[in-house]
Amino acid sequence: MTPREVHARLLEGISTGQFHTLADLYAEDAVVEIPLAITTPRRLEGRETIRRHFEVAANGPLSFKVGEVLVY
């Protein structure tokens, strides 16, 4: 997949609540930084840590809708 295709699948998965599939879009050694996290800035290191993050999100009260995405 191209980076644009990966990004599109990530947004689709988030907006449709398919959190269980999202970690597979990341490299095994991926690092995700979330500087605007509610409690403190977060840093997720590794696919399995990212997978656990998405598992928690799947059980949360929020839902997301994607709109007007512009990729440069």
PDB file of N, CA, C, O and CB in Angstrom:
ATOM      1  N   MET A   1       0.838  -1.190   0.000  1.00  0.00           N
ATOM      2  CA  MET A   1       0.000   0.000   0.000  1.00  0.00           C
ATOM      3  C   MET A   1       0.876   1.243   0.000  1.00  0.00           C
ATOM      4  O   MET A   1       1.976   1.246   0.552  1.00  0.00           O
ATOM      5  CB  MET A   1      -0.950   0.004   1.214  1.00  0.00           C
ATOM      6  N   THR A   2       0.382   2.270  -0.612  1.00  0.00           N
ATOM      7  CA  THR A   2       1.071   3.552  -0.570  1.00  0.00           C
ATOM      8  C   THR A   2       0.767   4.224   0.769  1.00  0.00           C
ATOM      9  O   THR A   2      -0.201   3.855   1.435  1.00  0.00           O
ATOM     10  CB  THR A   2       0.644   4.463  -1.769  1.00  0.00           C
ATOM     11  N   PRO A   3       1.574   5.198   1.169  1.00  0.00           N
ATOM     12  CA  PRO A   3       1.263   5.933   2.400  1.00  0.00           C
ATOM     13  C   PRO A   3      -0.143   6.551   2.370  1.00  0.00           C
ATOM     14  O   PRO A   3      -0.834   6.572   3.389  1.00  0.00           O
ATOM     15  CB  PRO A   3       2.303   7.030   2.625  1.00  0.00           C
ATOM     16  N   ARG A   4      -0.553   7.040   1.229  1.00  0.00           N
ATOM     17  CA  ARG A   4      -1.895   7.628   1.109  1.00  0.00           C
ATOM     18  C   ARG A   4      -2.978   6.568   1.350  1.00  0.00           C
ATOM     19  O   ARG A   4      -3.987   6.853   1.995  1.00  0.00           O
ATOM     20  CB  ARG A   4      -2.079   8.272  -0.291  1.00  0.00           C
ATOM     21  N   GLU A   5      -2.777   5.358   0.841  1.00  0.00           N
ATOM     22  CA  GLU A   5      -3.744   4.280   1.038  1.00  0.00           C
ATOM     23  C   GLU A   5      -3.796   3.846   2.505  1.00  0.00           C
ATOM     24  O   GLU A   5      -4.869   3.573   3.043  1.00  0.00           O
ATOM     25  CB  GLU A   5      -3.393   3.081   0.145  1.00  0.00           C
ATOM     26  N   VAL A   6      -2.633   3.786   3.139  1.00  0.00           N
ATOM     27  CA  VAL A   6      -2.589   3.433   4.562  1.00  0.00           C
ATOM     28  C   VAL A   6      -3.357   4.481   5.365  1.00  0.00           C
ATOM     29  O   VAL A   6      -4.162   4.142   6.232  1.00  0.00           O
ATOM     30  CB  VAL A   6      -1.115   3.323   5.068  1.00  0.00           C
ATOM     31  N   HIS A   7      -3.104   5.739   5.073  1.00  0.00           N
ATOM     32  CA  HIS A   7      -3.784   6.835   5.776  1.00  0.00           C
ATOM     33  C   HIS A   7      -5.300   6.748   5.569  1.00  0.00           C
ATOM     34  O   HIS A   7      -6.065   6.927   6.517  1.00  0.00           O
ATOM     35  CB  HIS A   7      -3.255   8.209   5.283  1.00  0.00           C
ATOM     36  N   ALA A   8      -5.733   6.476   4.349  1.00  0.00           N
ATOM     37  CA  ALA A   8      -7.164   6.358   4.056  1.00  0.00           C
ATOM     38  C   ALA A   8      -7.776   5.198   4.833  1.00  0.00           C
ATOM     39  O   ALA A   8      -8.878   5.330   5.366  1.00  0.00           O
ATOM     40  CB  ALA A   8      -7.395   6.164   2.544  1.00  0.00           C
ATOM     41  N   ARG A   9      -7.087   4.074   4.907  1.00  0.00           N
ATOM     42  CA  ARG A   9      -7.613   2.921   5.668  1.00  0.00           C
ATOM     43  C   ARG A   9      -7.666   3.223   7.162  1.00  0.00           C
ATOM     44  O   ARG A   9      -8.598   2.810   7.854  1.00  0.00           O
ATOM     45  CB  ARG A   9      -6.744   1.668   5.420  1.00  0.00           C
ATOM     46  N   LEU A  10      -6.667   3.940   7.653  1.00  0.00           N
ATOM     47  CA  LEU A  10      -6.662   4.322   9.060  1.00  0.00           C
ATOM     48  C   LEU A  10      -7.868   5.203   9.369  1.00  0.00           C
ATOM     49  O   LEU A  10      -8.580   4.958  10.342  1.00  0.00           O
ATOM     50  CB  LEU A  10      -5.353   5.052   9.422  1.00  0.00           C
ATOM     51  N   LEU A  11      -8.097   6.210   8.564  1.00  0.00           N
ATOM     52  CA  LEU A  11      -9.240   7.098   8.794  1.00  0.00           C
ATOM     53  C   LEU A  11     -10.565   6.354   8.668  1.00  0.00           C
ATOM     54  O   LEU A  11     -11.486   6.583   9.452  1.00  0.00           O
ATOM     55  CB  LEU A  11      -9.208   8.267   7.812  1.00  0.00           C
ATOM     56  N   GLU A  12     -10.659   5.477   7.696  1.00  0.00           N
ATOM     57  CA  GLU A  12     -11.884   4.688   7.521  1.00  0.00           C
ATOM     58  C   GLU A  12     -12.128   3.790   8.736  1.00  0.00           C
ATOM     59  O   GLU A  12     -13.250   3.690   9.231  1.00  0.00           O
ATOM     60  CB  GLU A  12     -11.798   3.835   6.237  1.00  0.00           C
ATOM     61  N   GLY A  13     -11.071   3.145   9.202  1.00  0.00           N
ATOM     62  CA  GLY A  13     -11.195   2.257  10.358  1.00  0.00           C
ATOM     63  C   GLY A  13     -11.594   3.003  11.617  1.00  0.00           C
ATOM     64  O   GLY A  13     -12.399   2.505  12.404  1.00  0.00           O
ATOM     65  N   ILE A  14     -11.044   4.187  11.816  1.00  0.00           N
ATOM     66  CA  ILE A  14     -11.399   4.999  12.983  1.00  0.00           C
ATOM     67  C   ILE A  14     -12.852   5.451  12.887  1.00  0.00           C
ATOM     68  O   ILE A  14     -13.598   5.362  13.863  1.00  0.00           O
ATOM     69  CB  ILE A  14     -10.463   6.225  13.102  1.00  0.00           C
ATOM     70  N   SER A  15     -13.252   5.932  11.720  1.00  0.00           N
ATOM     71  CA  SER A  15     -14.601   6.485  11.584  1.00  0.00           C
ATOM     72  C   SER A  15     -15.686   5.413  11.582  1.00  0.00           C
ATOM     73  O   SER A  15     -16.845   5.715  11.868  1.00  0.00           O
ATOM     74  CB  SER A  15     -14.694   7.293  10.318  1.00  0.00           C
ATOM     75  N   THR A  16     -15.335   4.170  11.265  1.00  0.00           N
ATOM     76  CA  THR A  16     -16.335   3.092  11.273  1.00  0.00           C
ATOM     77  C   THR A  16     -16.210   2.201  12.507  1.00  0.00           C
ATOM     78  O   THR A  16     -16.923   1.206  12.631  1.00  0.00           O
ATOM     79  CB  THR A  16     -16.200   2.243  10.014  1.00  0.00           C
ATOM     80  N   GLY A  17     -15.307   2.557  13.415  1.00  0.00           N
ATOM     81  CA  GLY A  17     -15.172   1.805  14.660  1.00  0.00           C
ATOM     82  C   GLY A  17     -14.484   0.469  14.527  1.00  0.00           C
ATOM     83  O   GLY A  17     -14.671  -0.400  15.380  1.00  0.00           O
ATOM     84  N   GLN A  18     -13.698   0.272  13.493  1.00  0.00           N
ATOM     85  CA  GLN A  18     -12.991  -0.999  13.287  1.00  0.00           C
ATOM     86  C   GLN A  18     -11.604  -0.946  13.930  1.00  0.00           C
ATOM     87  O   GLN A  18     -10.597  -1.207  13.271  1.00  0.00           O
ATOM     88  CB  GLN A  18     -12.869  -1.319  11.774  1.00  0.00           C
ATOM     89  N   PHE A  19     -11.560  -0.612  15.199  1.00  0.00           N
ATOM     90  CA  PHE A  19     -10.299  -0.411  15.896  1.00  0.00           C
ATOM     91  C   PHE A  19      -9.437  -1.669  15.936  1.00  0.00           C
ATOM     92  O   PHE A  19      -8.211  -1.571  15.989  1.00  0.00           O
ATOM     93  CB  PHE A  19     -10.564   0.063  17.296  1.00  0.00           C
ATOM     94  N   HIS A  20     -10.051  -2.840  15.913  1.00  0.00           N
ATOM     95  CA  HIS A  20      -9.300  -4.097  15.998  1.00  0.00           C
ATOM     96  C   HIS A  20      -8.396  -4.332  14.779  1.00  0.00           C
ATOM     97  O   HIS A  20      -7.497  -5.171  14.846  1.00  0.00           O
ATOM     98  CB  HIS A  20     -10.266  -5.263  16.146  1.00  0.00           C
ATOM     99  N   THR A  21      -8.608  -3.621  13.684  1.00  0.00           N
ATOM    100  CA  THR A  21      -7.792  -3.813  12.479  1.00  0.00           C
ATOM    101  C   THR A  21      -6.693  -2.767  12.323  1.00  0.00           C
ATOM    102  O   THR A  21      -5.807  -2.930  11.483  1.00  0.00           O
ATOM    103  CB  THR A  21      -8.674  -3.789  11.259  1.00  0.00           C
ATOM    104  N   LEU A  22      -6.731  -1.713  13.104  1.00  0.00           N
ATOM    105  CA  LEU A  22      -5.873  -0.553  12.843  1.00  0.00           C
ATOM    106  C   LEU A  22      -4.393  -0.768  13.132  1.00  0.00           C
ATOM    107  O   LEU A  22      -3.549  -0.253  12.399  1.00  0.00           O
ATOM    108  CB  LEU A  22      -6.348   0.593  13.646  1.00  0.00           C
ATOM    109  N   ALA A  23      -4.062  -1.504  14.164  1.00  0.00           N
ATOM    110  CA  ALA A  23      -2.650  -1.688  14.516  1.00  0.00           C
ATOM    111  C   ALA A  23      -1.880  -2.376  13.396  1.00  0.00           C
ATOM    112  O   ALA A  23      -0.675  -2.171  13.248  1.00  0.00           O
ATOM    113  CB  ALA A  23      -2.527  -2.500  15.806  1.00  0.00           C
ATOM    114  N   ASP A  24      -2.571  -3.186  12.614  1.00  0.00           N
ATOM    115  CA  ASP A  24      -1.899  -3.885  11.518  1.00  0.00           C
ATOM    116  C   ASP A  24      -1.420  -2.941  10.423  1.00  0.00           C
ATOM    117  O   ASP A  24      -0.634  -3.344   9.566  1.00  0.00           O
ATOM    118  CB  ASP A  24      -2.825  -4.916  10.923  1.00  0.00           C
ATOM    119  N   LEU A  25      -1.873  -1.709  10.437  1.00  0.00           N
ATOM    120  CA  LEU A  25      -1.422  -0.713   9.462  1.00  0.00           C
ATOM    121  C   LEU A  25      -0.065  -0.112   9.843  1.00  0.00           C
ATOM    122  O   LEU A  25       0.540   0.602   9.044  1.00  0.00           O
ATOM    123  CB  LEU A  25      -2.464   0.398   9.330  1.00  0.00           C
ATOM    124  N   TYR A  26       0.406  -0.389  11.035  1.00  0.00           N
ATOM    125  CA  TYR A  26       1.649   0.191  11.549  1.00  0.00           C
ATOM    126  C   TYR A  26       2.803  -0.793  11.441  1.00  0.00           C
ATOM    127  O   TYR A  26       2.603  -2.006  11.507  1.00  0.00           O
ATOM    128  CB  TYR A  26       1.472   0.629  13.003  1.00  0.00           C
ATOM    129  N   ALA A  27       4.012  -0.268  11.276  1.00  0.00           N
ATOM    130  CA  ALA A  27       5.220  -1.093  11.287  1.00  0.00           C
ATOM    131  C   ALA A  27       5.413  -1.669  12.686  1.00  0.00           C
ATOM    132  O   ALA A  27       4.931  -1.105  13.669  1.00  0.00           O
ATOM    133  CB  ALA A  27       6.471  -0.267  10.850  1.00  0.00           C
ATOM    134  N   GLU A  28       6.110  -2.777  12.769  1.00  0.00           N
ATOM    135  CA  GLU A  28       6.352  -3.429  14.060  1.00  0.00           C
ATOM    136  C   GLU A  28       7.030  -2.494  15.056  1.00  0.00           C
ATOM    137  O   GLU A  28       6.762  -2.563  16.255  1.00  0.00           O
ATOM    138  CB  GLU A  28       7.205  -4.674  13.865  1.00  0.00           C
ATOM    139  N   ASP A  29       7.907  -1.619  14.563  1.00  0.00           N
ATOM    140  CA  ASP A  29       8.654  -0.708  15.450  1.00  0.00           C
ATOM    141  C   ASP A  29       8.148   0.731  15.372  1.00  0.00           C
ATOM    142  O   ASP A  29       8.899   1.666  15.650  1.00  0.00           O
ATOM    143  CB  ASP A  29      10.137  -0.741  15.101  1.00  0.00           C
ATOM    144  N   ALA A  30       6.896   0.914  15.001  1.00  0.00           N
ATOM    145  CA  ALA A  30       6.323   2.261  14.863  1.00  0.00           C
ATOM    146  C   ALA A  30       6.320   3.003  16.188  1.00  0.00           C
ATOM    147  O   ALA A  30       6.245   2.394  17.256  1.00  0.00           O
ATOM    148  CB  ALA A  30       4.901   2.182  14.314  1.00  0.00           C
ATOM    149  N   VAL A  31       6.402   4.325  16.107  1.00  0.00           N
ATOM    150  CA  VAL A  31       6.284   5.204  17.266  1.00  0.00           C
ATOM    151  C   VAL A  31       5.208   6.232  16.940  1.00  0.00           C
ATOM    152  O   VAL A  31       5.264   6.895  15.904  1.00  0.00           O
ATOM    153  CB  VAL A  31       7.660   5.897  17.620  1.00  0.00           C
ATOM    154  N   VAL A  32       4.230   6.357  17.832  1.00  0.00           N
ATOM    155  CA  VAL A  32       3.156   7.333  17.662  1.00  0.00           C
ATOM    156  C   VAL A  32       3.214   8.286  18.837  1.00  0.00           C
ATOM    157  O   VAL A  32       3.211   7.858  19.990  1.00  0.00           O
ATOM    158  CB  VAL A  32       1.752   6.643  17.562  1.00  0.00           C
ATOM    159  N   GLU A  33       3.266   9.563  18.553  1.00  0.00           N
ATOM    160  CA  GLU A  33       3.254  10.572  19.608  1.00  0.00           C
ATOM    161  C   GLU A  33       1.927  11.307  19.552  1.00  0.00           C
ATOM    162  O   GLU A  33       1.479  11.715  18.481  1.00  0.00           O
ATOM    163  CB  GLU A  33       4.448  11.564  19.463  1.00  0.00           C
ATOM    164  N   ILE A  34       1.298  11.474  20.712  1.00  0.00           N
ATOM    165  CA  ILE A  34       0.015  12.142  20.826  1.00  0.00           C
ATOM    166  C   ILE A  34       0.210  13.338  21.759  1.00  0.00           C
ATOM    167  O   ILE A  34      -0.056  13.235  22.957  1.00  0.00           O
ATOM    168  CB  ILE A  34      -1.102  11.164  21.355  1.00  0.00           C
ATOM    169  N   PRO A  35       0.667  14.464  21.226  1.00  0.00           N
ATOM    170  CA  PRO A  35       1.012  15.600  22.083  1.00  0.00           C
ATOM    171  C   PRO A  35      -0.192  16.261  22.747  1.00  0.00           C
ATOM    172  O   PRO A  35      -0.031  16.942  23.759  1.00  0.00           O
ATOM    173  CB  PRO A  35       1.750  16.622  21.282  1.00  0.00           C
ATOM    174  N   LEU A  36      -1.380  16.080  22.209  1.00  0.00           N
ATOM    175  CA  LEU A  36      -2.560  16.720  22.775  1.00  0.00           C
ATOM    176  C   LEU A  36      -3.454  15.742  23.534  1.00  0.00           C
ATOM    177  O   LEU A  36      -4.657  15.969  23.657  1.00  0.00           O
ATOM    178  CB  LEU A  36      -3.352  17.386  21.680  1.00  0.00           C
ATOM    179  N   ALA A  37      -2.874  14.663  24.039  1.00  0.00           N
ATOM    180  CA  ALA A  37      -3.632  13.708  24.830  1.00  0.00           C
ATOM    181  C   ALA A  37      -4.229  14.410  26.041  1.00  0.00           C
ATOM    182  O   ALA A  37      -3.639  15.356  26.563  1.00  0.00           O
ATOM    183  CB  ALA A  37      -2.742  12.526  25.267  1.00  0.00           C
ATOM    184  N   ILE A  38      -5.386  13.958  26.488  1.00  0.00           N
ATOM    185  CA  ILE A  38      -6.117  14.644  27.551  1.00  0.00           C
ATOM    186  C   ILE A  38      -5.324  14.699  28.848  1.00  0.00           C
ATOM    187  O   ILE A  38      -5.275  15.752  29.485  1.00  0.00           O
ATOM    188  CB  ILE A  38      -7.445  13.959  27.794  1.00  0.00           C
ATOM    189  N   THR A  39      -4.711  13.614  29.252  1.00  0.00           N
ATOM    190  CA  THR A  39      -4.001  13.601  30.532  1.00  0.00           C
ATOM    191  C   THR A  39      -2.602  14.190  30.397  1.00  0.00           C
ATOM    192  O   THR A  39      -2.303  15.211  31.016  1.00  0.00           O
ATOM    193  CB  THR A  39      -3.915  12.175  31.077  1.00  0.00           C
ATOM    194  N   THR A  40      -1.769  13.583  29.623  1.00  0.00           N
ATOM    195  CA  THR A  40      -0.415  14.072  29.381  1.00  0.00           C
ATOM    196  C   THR A  40      -0.043  13.686  27.953  1.00  0.00           C
ATOM    197  O   THR A  40      -0.679  12.806  27.373  1.00  0.00           O
ATOM    198  CB  THR A  40       0.615  13.483  30.426  1.00  0.00           C
ATOM    199  N   PRO A  41       0.957  14.317  27.384  1.00  0.00           N
ATOM    200  CA  PRO A  41       1.400  13.840  26.063  1.00  0.00           C
ATOM    201  C   PRO A  41       1.780  12.366  26.156  1.00  0.00           C
ATOM    202  O   PRO A  41       2.399  11.936  27.130  1.00  0.00           O
ATOM    203  CB  PRO A  41       2.606  14.682  25.537  1.00  0.00           C
ATOM    204  N   ARG A  42       1.410  11.605  25.147  1.00  0.00           N
ATOM    205  CA  ARG A  42       1.659  10.163  25.157  1.00  0.00           C
ATOM    206  C   ARG A  42       2.568   9.782  24.015  1.00  0.00           C
ATOM    207  O   ARG A  42       2.574  10.412  22.957  1.00  0.00           O
ATOM    208  CB  ARG A  42       0.347   9.380  25.071  1.00  0.00           C
ATOM    209  N   ARG A  43       3.333   8.743  24.250  1.00  0.00           N
ATOM    210  CA  ARG A  43       4.206   8.169  23.232  1.00  0.00           C
ATOM    211  C   ARG A  43       3.971   6.666  23.237  1.00  0.00           C
ATOM    212  O   ARG A  43       4.179   5.998  24.250  1.00  0.00           O
ATOM    213  CB  ARG A  43       5.723   8.519  23.494  1.00  0.00           C
ATOM    214  N   LEU A  44       3.538   6.142  22.100  1.00  0.00           N
ATOM    215  CA  LEU A  44       3.282   4.715  21.958  1.00  0.00           C
ATOM    216  C   LEU A  44       4.404   4.120  21.126  1.00  0.00           C
ATOM    217  O   LEU A  44       4.645   4.556  20.001  1.00  0.00           O
ATOM    218  CB  LEU A  44       1.888   4.443  21.307  1.00  0.00           C
ATOM    219  N   GLU A  45       5.089   3.130  21.670  1.00  0.00           N
ATOM    220  CA  GLU A  45       6.219   2.527  20.975  1.00  0.00           C
ATOM    221  C   GLU A  45       5.941   1.066  20.681  1.00  0.00           C
ATOM    222  O   GLU A  45       5.732   0.265  21.592  1.00  0.00           O
ATOM    223  CB  GLU A  45       7.501   2.668  21.799  1.00  0.00           C
ATOM    224  N   GLY A  46       5.940   0.724  19.389  1.00  0.00           N
ATOM    225  CA  GLY A  46       5.741  -0.650  18.955  1.00  0.00           C
ATOM    226  C   GLY A  46       4.295  -0.956  18.599  1.00  0.00           C
ATOM    227  O   GLY A  46       3.366  -0.397  19.182  1.00  0.00           O
ATOM    228  N   ARG A  47       4.120  -1.854  17.633  1.00  0.00           N
ATOM    229  CA  ARG A  47       2.791  -2.208  17.136  1.00  0.00           C
ATOM    230  C   ARG A  47       1.880  -2.757  18.231  1.00  0.00           C
ATOM    231  O   ARG A  47       0.689  -2.444  18.259  1.00  0.00           O
ATOM    232  CB  ARG A  47       2.913  -3.224  16.025  1.00  0.00           C
ATOM    233  N   GLU A  48       2.427  -3.572  19.132  1.00  0.00           N
ATOM    234  CA  GLU A  48       1.572  -4.168  20.165  1.00  0.00           C
ATOM    235  C   GLU A  48       1.091  -3.124  21.165  1.00  0.00           C
ATOM    236  O   GLU A  48      -0.029  -3.229  21.665  1.00  0.00           O
ATOM    237  CB  GLU A  48       2.321  -5.279  20.899  1.00  0.00           C
ATOM    238  N   THR A  49       1.903  -2.126  21.466  1.00  0.00           N
ATOM    239  CA  THR A  49       1.462  -1.029  22.334  1.00  0.00           C
ATOM    240  C   THR A  49       0.370  -0.231  21.636  1.00  0.00           C
ATOM    241  O   THR A  49      -0.612   0.167  22.263  1.00  0.00           O
ATOM    242  CB  THR A  49       2.652  -0.106  22.712  1.00  0.00           C
ATOM    243  N   ILE A  50       0.539   0.001  20.341  1.00  0.00           N
ATOM    244  CA  ILE A  50      -0.475   0.704  19.556  1.00  0.00           C
ATOM    245  C   ILE A  50      -1.758  -0.123  19.515  1.00  0.00           C
ATOM    246  O   ILE A  50      -2.853   0.430  19.615  1.00  0.00           O
ATOM    247  CB  ILE A  50       0.039   0.987  18.117  1.00  0.00           C
ATOM    248  N   ARG A  51      -1.633  -1.433  19.371  1.00  0.00           N
ATOM    249  CA  ARG A  51      -2.804  -2.316  19.356  1.00  0.00           C
ATOM    250  C   ARG A  51      -3.584  -2.185  20.669  1.00  0.00           C
ATOM    251  O   ARG A  51      -4.811  -2.076  20.654  1.00  0.00           O
ATOM    252  CB  ARG A  51      -2.372  -3.791  19.127  1.00  0.00           C
ATOM    253  N   ARG A  52      -2.880  -2.195  21.798  1.00  0.00           N
ATOM    254  CA  ARG A  52      -3.550  -2.051  23.101  1.00  0.00           C
ATOM    255  C   ARG A  52      -4.244  -0.698  23.207  1.00  0.00           C
ATOM    256  O   ARG A  52      -5.334  -0.604  23.771  1.00  0.00           O
ATOM    257  CB  ARG A  52      -2.537  -2.215  24.253  1.00  0.00           C
ATOM    258  N   HIS A  53      -3.629   0.337  22.676  1.00  0.00           N
ATOM    259  CA  HIS A  53      -4.232   1.673  22.678  1.00  0.00           C
ATOM    260  C   HIS A  53      -5.557   1.655  21.914  1.00  0.00           C
ATOM    261  O   HIS A  53      -6.552   2.206  22.384  1.00  0.00           O
ATOM    262  CB  HIS A  53      -3.264   2.713  22.054  1.00  0.00           C
ATOM    263  N   PHE A  54      -5.572   1.028  20.746  1.00  0.00           N
ATOM    264  CA  PHE A  54      -6.794   0.943  19.954  1.00  0.00           C
ATOM    265  C   PHE A  54      -7.852   0.073  20.636  1.00  0.00           C
ATOM    266  O   PHE A  54      -9.045   0.346  20.510  1.00  0.00           O
ATOM    267  CB  PHE A  54      -6.481   0.392  18.566  1.00  0.00           C
ATOM    268  N   GLU A  55      -7.430  -0.970  21.356  1.00  0.00           N
ATOM    269  CA  GLU A  55      -8.383  -1.810  22.090  1.00  0.00           C
ATOM    270  C   GLU A  55      -9.103  -0.997  23.164  1.00  0.00           C
ATOM    271  O   GLU A  55     -10.308  -1.148  23.362  1.00  0.00           O
ATOM    272  CB  GLU A  55      -7.662  -3.016  22.731  1.00  0.00           C
ATOM    273  N   VAL A  56      -8.365  -0.145  23.846  1.00  0.00           N
ATOM    274  CA  VAL A  56      -8.979   0.729  24.853  1.00  0.00           C
ATOM    275  C   VAL A  56      -9.931   1.703  24.169  1.00  0.00           C
ATOM    276  O   VAL A  56     -11.040   1.931  24.652  1.00  0.00           O
ATOM    277  CB  VAL A  56      -7.891   1.502  25.659  1.00  0.00           C
ATOM    278  N   ALA A  57      -9.508   2.275  23.055  1.00  0.00           N
ATOM    279  CA  ALA A  57     -10.349   3.227  22.321  1.00  0.00           C
ATOM    280  C   ALA A  57     -11.640   2.576  21.848  1.00  0.00           C
ATOM    281  O   ALA A  57     -12.689   3.220  21.832  1.00  0.00           O
ATOM    282  CB  ALA A  57      -9.589   3.799  21.125  1.00  0.00           C
ATOM    283  N   ALA A  58     -11.572   1.311  21.465  1.00  0.00           N
ATOM    284  CA  ALA A  58     -12.759   0.611  20.974  1.00  0.00           C
ATOM    285  C   ALA A  58     -13.837   0.508  22.048  1.00  0.00           C
ATOM    286  O   ALA A  58     -15.025   0.442  21.733  1.00  0.00           O
ATOM    287  CB  ALA A  58     -12.383  -0.783  20.482  1.00  0.00           C
ATOM    288  N   ASN A  59     -13.431   0.494  23.302  1.00  0.00           N
ATOM    289  CA  ASN A  59     -14.388   0.379  24.405  1.00  0.00           C
ATOM    290  C   ASN A  59     -14.772   1.725  24.996  1.00  0.00           C
ATOM    291  O   ASN A  59     -15.501   1.785  25.987  1.00  0.00           O
ATOM    292  CB  ASN A  59     -13.819  -0.498  25.489  1.00  0.00           C
ATOM    293  N   GLY A  60     -14.287   2.804  24.395  1.00  0.00           N
ATOM    294  CA  GLY A  60     -14.560   4.138  24.917  1.00  0.00           C
ATOM    295  C   GLY A  60     -15.896   4.691  24.457  1.00  0.00           C
ATOM    296  O   GLY A  60     -16.565   4.102  23.608  1.00  0.00           O
ATOM    297  N   PRO A  61     -16.278   5.824  25.023  1.00  0.00           N
ATOM    298  CA  PRO A  61     -17.579   6.409  24.722  1.00  0.00           C
ATOM    299  C   PRO A  61     -17.608   7.286  23.466  1.00  0.00           C
ATOM    300  O   PRO A  61     -18.676   7.753  23.070  1.00  0.00           O
ATOM    301  CB  PRO A  61     -18.029   7.214  25.886  1.00  0.00           C
ATOM    302  N   LEU A  62     -16.461   7.514  22.843  1.00  0.00           N
ATOM    303  CA  LEU A  62     -16.405   8.438  21.715  1.00  0.00           C
ATOM    304  C   LEU A  62     -16.572   7.734  20.381  1.00  0.00           C
ATOM    305  O   LEU A  62     -16.239   6.558  20.228  1.00  0.00           O
ATOM    306  CB  LEU A  62     -15.101   9.189  21.729  1.00  0.00           C
ATOM    307  N   SER A  63     -17.094   8.478  19.425  1.00  0.00           N
ATOM    308  CA  SER A  63     -17.108   8.018  18.041  1.00  0.00           C
ATOM    309  C   SER A  63     -16.559   9.154  17.194  1.00  0.00           C
ATOM    310  O   SER A  63     -16.625  10.318  17.588  1.00  0.00           O
ATOM    311  CB  SER A  63     -18.555   7.591  17.576  1.00  0.00           C
ATOM    312  N   PHE A  64     -16.025   8.820  16.043  1.00  0.00           N
ATOM    313  CA  PHE A  64     -15.362   9.805  15.209  1.00  0.00           C
ATOM    314  C   PHE A  64     -15.944   9.786  13.814  1.00  0.00           C
ATOM    315  O   PHE A  64     -16.371   8.748  13.308  1.00  0.00           O
ATOM    316  CB  PHE A  64     -13.861   9.552  15.164  1.00  0.00           C
ATOM    317  N   LYS A  65     -15.951  10.949  13.210  1.00  0.00           N
ATOM    318  CA  LYS A  65     -16.387  11.079  11.827  1.00  0.00           C
ATOM    319  C   LYS A  65     -15.318  11.869  11.090  1.00  0.00           C
ATOM    320  O   LYS A  65     -14.897  12.932  11.546  1.00  0.00           O
ATOM    321  CB  LYS A  65     -17.793  11.773  11.723  1.00  0.00           C
ATOM    322  N   VAL A  66     -14.886  11.356   9.965  1.00  0.00           N
ATOM    323  CA  VAL A  66     -13.844  11.993   9.178  1.00  0.00           C
ATOM    324  C   VAL A  66     -14.497  12.851   8.100  1.00  0.00           C
ATOM    325  O   VAL A  66     -15.472  12.443   7.469  1.00  0.00           O
ATOM    326  CB  VAL A  66     -12.892  10.939   8.550  1.00  0.00           C
ATOM    327  N   GLY A  67     -13.945  14.041   7.900  1.00  0.00           N
ATOM    328  CA  GLY A  67     -14.466  14.910   6.861  1.00  0.00           C
ATOM    329  C   GLY A  67     -13.406  15.849   6.336  1.00  0.00           C
ATOM    330  O   GLY A  67     -12.538  16.298   7.084  1.00  0.00           O
ATOM    331  N   GLU A  68     -13.473  16.139   5.078  1.00  0.00           N
ATOM    332  CA  GLU A  68     -12.589  17.109   4.420  1.00  0.00           C
ATOM    333  C   GLU A  68     -11.112  16.895   4.737  1.00  0.00           C
ATOM    334  O   GLU A  68     -10.473  17.743   5.360  1.00  0.00           O
ATOM    335  CB  GLU A  68     -12.984  18.505   4.820  1.00  0.00           C
ATOM    336  N   VAL A  69     -10.593  15.789   4.317  1.00  0.00           N
ATOM    337  CA  VAL A  69      -9.178  15.474   4.525  1.00  0.00           C
ATOM    338  C   VAL A  69      -8.393  15.983   3.327  1.00  0.00           C
ATOM    339  O   VAL A  69      -8.763  15.742   2.178  1.00  0.00           O
ATOM    340  CB  VAL A  69      -8.957  13.937   4.727  1.00  0.00           C
ATOM    341  N   LEU A  70      -7.312  16.686   3.606  1.00  0.00           N
ATOM    342  CA  LEU A  70      -6.426  17.191   2.561  1.00  0.00           C
ATOM    343  C   LEU A  70      -5.033  16.669   2.853  1.00  0.00           C
ATOM    344  O   LEU A  70      -4.472  16.955   3.911  1.00  0.00           O
ATOM    345  CB  LEU A  70      -6.444  18.759   2.489  1.00  0.00           C
ATOM    346  N   VAL A  71      -4.472  15.911   1.935  1.00  0.00           N
ATOM    347  CA  VAL A  71      -3.155  15.328   2.117  1.00  0.00           C
ATOM    348  C   VAL A  71      -2.184  16.050   1.196  1.00  0.00           C
ATOM    349  O   VAL A  71      -2.431  16.170  -0.004  1.00  0.00           O
ATOM    350  CB  VAL A  71      -3.169  13.797   1.835  1.00  0.00           C
ATOM    351  N   TYR A  72      -1.091  16.523   1.751  1.00  0.00           N
ATOM    352  CA  TYR A  72      -0.062  17.190   0.957  1.00  0.00           C
ATOM    353  C   TYR A  72       1.052  16.248   0.633  1.00  0.00           C
ATOM    354  O   TYR A  72       2.013  16.635  -0.033  1.00  0.00           O
ATOM    355  CB  TYR A  72       0.482  18.398   1.679  1.00  0.00           C
TER     356      TYR A  72
END
